[in-house]
Amino acid sequence: MNKAKFITFEGVDGAGKSTHLEWFANALRQRGIDLLVTREPGGTPLGERLREILLNHPMHAETETLLMFAARREHVEQVIRPALQRGTWVISDRFSDASFAYQGGGRGVALDKLEQLEQWVHGDLQPDLTLLFDIPIEVARQRLANNISLDRFEQEQGAFFEKVRQAYLARSQKTPARFAVIHAEKTRDEVQKILEKIVSSI
């Protein structure tokens, strides 16, 4: 029996990853895969409460980082690891790569601190595959322009998101075997054709 896979979706706000995640999950289910879809921050009752705080209350960058990893620890122990152990695939909308991008690249939290937290919280657990939806920041901002209820991350300026984007790309270059970088400025149909190939390959 094939080992259950842990797949993560990453990208800046406005890249369209959440829309494509739903399509991707349905494509796997149609192939008979038992899977769980979850998200970060969130995924557990405590994680969802921390999500509301993180998305809506200003705080120091390191406080933000610690809360992200606290929510992640619960997520790993209560949801992700148990699902994988029982043979259920897990797709998560964001995981630790997001902390390296947003808190590291965007907020400027030191890389060594992020690496220590990653090792502490889930050092023995890494995604089997990470789909990184990369998009020019100006396109991402245009996609968010009609959203009237932006959280405090989505309200950041373009310069912040450019740093986030570059941190994501640097992360993908560090472990290229784990990442599939998808050019998300393409049309939905074009992106789904790329995803179809990925579904077939896994």
Backbone hydrogen bonds, N-H to C=O, Kabsch-Sander energy under -0.5 kcal/mol:
donor,donor_aa,acceptor,acceptor_aa,energy
7,I,5,K,-0.6
7,I,90,V,-3.2
8,T,129,L,-2.4
9,F,92,S,-2.4
10,E,131,L,-2.8
12,V,133,F,-0.6
15,A,12,V,-1.9
20,H,16,G,-1.9
21,L,17,K,-2.4
22,E,18,S,-1.6
23,W,19,T,-1.4
24,F,20,H,-2.7
25,A,21,L,-2.8
26,N,22,E,-2.1
27,A,23,W,-2.2
28,L,24,F,-1.9
29,R,25,A,-2.4
30,Q,26,N,-2.2
31,R,27,A,-0.5
31,R,28,L,-1.0
32,G,29,R,-2.1
33,I,28,L,-1.9
35,L,33,I,-0.7
36,L,89,W,-2.6
38,T,91,I,-2.6
40,E,93,D,-2.4
48,E,44,T,-2.7
49,R,45,P,-1.5
50,L,46,L,-2.4
51,R,47,G,-2.2
52,E,48,E,-1.8
53,I,49,R,-1.5
54,L,50,L,-3.1
55,L,51,R,-2.7
56,N,52,E,-0.9
56,N,53,I,-0.5
57,H,53,I,-2.2
64,E,60,H,-2.5
65,T,61,A,-2.0
66,L,62,E,-2.5
67,L,63,T,-2.5
68,M,64,E,-2.2
69,F,65,T,-2.2
70,A,66,L,-2.1
71,A,67,L,-2.6
72,R,68,M,-2.0
73,R,69,F,-2.2
74,E,70,A,-1.7
75,H,71,A,-2.1
76,V,72,R,-3.0
77,E,73,R,-2.3
78,Q,74,E,-3.1
79,V,75,H,-1.9
80,I,75,H,-2.4
81,R,76,V,-2.7
83,A,79,V,-1.9
84,L,80,I,-2.4
85,Q,81,R,-2.3
86,R,82,P,-1.5
87,G,84,L,-1.3
88,T,83,A,-2.7
89,W,34,D,-2.6
90,V,5,K,-2.5
91,I,36,L,-2.9
92,S,7,I,-2.5
93,D,38,T,-2.3
94,R,9,F,-1.5
94,R,92,S,-1.4
98,A,95,F,-1.5
99,S,95,F,-0.6
99,S,96,S,-0.6
100,F,96,S,-1.8
101,A,97,D,-1.8
102,Y,98,A,-3.5
103,Q,98,A,-0.5
103,Q,99,S,-0.8
104,G,99,S,-2.0
105,G,100,F,-1.7
106,G,101,A,-2.1
107,R,102,Y,-1.7
108,G,104,G,-1.1
109,V,103,Q,-2.7
113,K,110,A,-0.5
114,L,110,A,-1.7
115,E,111,L,-2.5
116,Q,112,D,-2.0
117,L,113,K,-2.1
118,E,114,L,-2.6
119,Q,115,E,-2.3
120,W,116,Q,-2.3
121,V,117,L,-3.0
122,H,118,E,-2.4
123,G,119,Q,-1.5
125,L,122,H,-2.1
128,D,6,F,-2.8
129,L,6,F,-1.4
130,T,178,R,-2.8
131,L,8,T,-2.9
132,L,130,T,-0.7
132,L,180,A,-2.2
133,F,10,E,-2.9
133,F,131,L,-0.7
134,D,132,L,-1.0
134,D,182,I,-2.5
139,V,136,P,-0.8
140,A,136,P,-2.0
141,R,137,I,-2.7
142,Q,138,E,-1.6
143,R,139,V,-1.8
144,L,140,A,-1.3
145,A,141,R,-0.8
145,A,142,Q,-0.6
147,N,144,L,-1.9
148,I,146,N,-0.6
152,R,55,L,-2.6
155,Q,151,D,-1.5
156,E,153,F,-1.9
160,F,157,Q,-0.6
161,F,157,Q,-1.6
162,E,158,G,-2.1
163,K,159,A,-1.7
164,V,160,F,-2.0
165,R,161,F,-2.8
166,Q,162,E,-2.4
167,A,163,K,-2.0
168,Y,164,V,-2.3
169,L,165,R,-2.3
170,A,166,Q,-2.3
171,R,167,A,-2.2
172,S,168,Y,-2.3
173,Q,169,L,-1.8
174,K,170,A,-1.3
175,T,171,R,-1.4
178,R,175,T,-1.5
179,F,175,T,-0.8
180,A,130,T,-2.6
182,I,132,L,-3.2
182,I,180,A,-0.6
184,A,134,D,-2.6
184,A,182,I,-1.3
186,K,183,H,-1.4
191,V,187,T,-2.4
192,Q,188,R,-2.5
193,K,189,D,-1.7
194,I,190,E,-1.4
195,L,191,V,-2.4
196,E,192,Q,-2.4
197,K,193,K,-1.4
198,I,194,I,-1.6
199,V,195,L,-2.9
200,S,196,E,-2.2
201,S,197,K,-1.7
202,I,198,I,-1.3
202,I,199,V,-0.5
